[in-house]
Amino acid sequence: MKIVRNTTKIESRVLRSLLCKVHAHMTKLERRKAPNWKNLRIKIGNRSKGGYRGWAYYYGKGPGGWDVHLSLPGDATERGFGWLVYHELMHTYGYRHNEYGNIPDRELEALFPDNKTIGIPVAVKAKAKRAPAGEFPIKIRMTARTVEELSSAEYGSYEDWLNDDRKPTDYNGGRTCHTVEILERHKTVLEIRDETELKEVFWAVSTGLFSEYCPGAADRLYGELARHTEAIKEAK
Ligand SMILES: [Zn+2]
């Protein structure tokens, strides 16, 4: 099986391991692998609205560049994805809709007991030692992946800012520093050195694409930044 195209924000290796988990379960039930599993070409993308959707060619042999197409909402969960994979892989076994039922809930629950939102790591460790609110430098622990996500969500505006010769303009939101550069300081820590930087990162987290890509992580980070912002306001 090969993921021939992945336009979601979820790493292919994460999707691949979930696909294999469902297929292993089906292999046990069917006592055989999906007929074309070895060469199966899977395309995965996001849907801007709505839930899970998929298409699969019977026996997993498409006439074009793919055999199975999976389409996910931005906040896909393990069980949601697992449900869809099972449904589409059944077609690659050759089954039509009137020949099988969808995966029973209890099987789905056993496969994915945590039912995590996929590809979205925890941004701020709940027990990370928290700096006193409002004291610089503020250091917030993040996963490497969340750092990467926030940086890529901000990359477009960073390019605009560079093109404006780093001057604050209306067009670039009046930025005097940029989140992308602040994130470059460390791999898994967000280090904010002063109030201007705090404002900048707060703005990026609360208004950018990041909150669409990683709503859970964005919420936690937002909460942490709000705590510092409030403390600074109170101190004045
Ligand atoms: Zn179907």
Boltz pocket constraint, residues with backbone or C-beta under 6 A from the ligand:
constraints:
  - pocket:
      binder: B
      contacts: [[A, 54], [A, 87], [A, 88], [A, 91], [A, 97]]
      max_distance: 6.0
